[in-house]
Amino acid sequence: MADPEEQTHLTGEQARSGATPHMTRYILGISLALVIVIFAFLLYR
């Protein structure tokens, strides 16, 4: 079993091995808009 005195504590960024891009909110928004447009097109066609 690991010795509690030898535990390594990492920050969130160290654990991810780098910065995460903040593009997810844009991708989700654009995808949602596209789905709505496609469904509207299919409904009123």
C-alpha contacts under 8 A as a table, 3 or more apart, distances in Angstrom:
res1	aa1	res2	aa2	distance
2	A	6	E	7.36
2	A	7	Q	7.70
3	D	6	E	5.51
3	D	7	Q	7.11
4	P	7	Q	5.59
10	L	13	E	7.96
10	L	14	Q	5.77
10	L	15	A	5.93
11	T	14	Q	5.20
11	T	15	A	6.19
12	G	15	A	5.15
12	G	16	R	6.31
13	E	16	R	5.12
13	E	17	S	6.14
13	E	18	G	5.65
13	E	19	A	6.13
14	Q	17	S	4.96
14	Q	18	G	6.44
15	A	18	G	7.98
16	R	19	A	7.25
16	R	20	T	7.94
21	P	24	T	7.71
22	H	25	R	6.97
23	M	26	Y	5.39
23	M	27	I	6.27
24	T	27	I	5.09
24	T	28	L	6.05
25	R	28	L	5.27
25	R	29	G	6.13
26	Y	29	G	5.10
26	Y	30	I	6.05
27	I	30	I	5.25
27	I	31	S	5.99
28	L	31	S	5.12
28	L	32	L	6.05
29	G	32	L	5.17
29	G	33	A	6.21
30	I	33	A	5.11
30	I	34	L	6.17
31	S	34	L	5.10
31	S	35	V	6.20
32	L	35	V	5.18
32	L	36	I	6.28
33	A	36	I	5.19
33	A	37	V	6.23
34	L	37	V	5.08
34	L	38	I	6.08
35	V	38	I	5.11
35	V	39	F	6.08
36	I	39	F	5.21
36	I	40	A	6.05
37	V	40	A	5.11
37	V	41	F	6.08
38	I	41	F	5.05
38	I	42	L	6.19
39	F	42	L	5.07
39	F	43	L	6.00
40	A	43	L	5.05
40	A	44	Y	6.12
41	F	44	Y	5.47
41	F	45	R	5.84
42	L	45	R	5.40
